[in-house]
Amino acid sequence: WRQWLQQYPRHRSAFHELQALDLSLEMTQRILSTLPPSGEDANQLRRQAVAALVRTLSAPTPDPLAEGGVIALVGTTGVGKTTTLAKLAARYALKHGPQAVQLISSDGHRIGAHEQLMTYGRLLGVGVHVVETPAELRRVLSGLKDIPLVLVDSAGMGQRDRRLREELSRLQAASGRLRAYVVLPATARLDTLDETLSALKVSSLAGAVISKLDEATSLGPVLSVLMQ
């Protein structure tokens, strides 16, 4: 990096801007390689680097909730899946009414997981269904086929637990309409996020939801993983 910055001194401020975000060196290098080698002042290059970072991220338009259907949140333990699920349900219920959304808890591993989702359901005035087996999940989803939006809360496990991928496969086998989003906390380390996505089959995911933004000291690790 010292040699590179000596060759392109105007890129120094752009480099420091990206490193201040705790962006991985691989992603920093990828973004800086898109900048013109000369002809721009340092501040202009810094702004171009941030703009390149934004362009690299793939944000869906329109909001995935607008499509409705069956959406499941997957991920490791403690990343905020249940809370995120409740936020999505609240947003949809405010726009379409509580009768337009239903919640399903398939998390039988964590103590109190069902009760937490039921509490959210009571607060929002939406129905909550508890399933323990793949057959129960298929049966409940079949009975909710006329509901515009069904949100499924899945079991959380450690990122090194091979059952994490099995949980994703189990959910997707229950319904061809199901779209799975992985929940990634902005507070997690880069290696932990890498292990999470390595444990899941990324091609089977519809996308990612970033949680715990208010607790994060920087967004570099989660943005690096999403871009990669």
Salt bridges, closest charged atoms under 4 A:
GLU17 OE1 - ARG46 NH1 3.78
ASP63 OD2 - ARG91 NH1 2.60
GLU67 OE2 - ARG179 NH1 3.77
ASP107 OD2 - ARG110 NE 3.47
GLU132 OE2 - HIS114 NE2 3.20
ASP161 OD2 - ARG163 NH2 2.82
GLU167 OE2 - ARG170 NH2 2.88
ASP191 OD2 - ARG189 NH2 2.70
GLU195 OE2 - ARG160 NH2 3.04
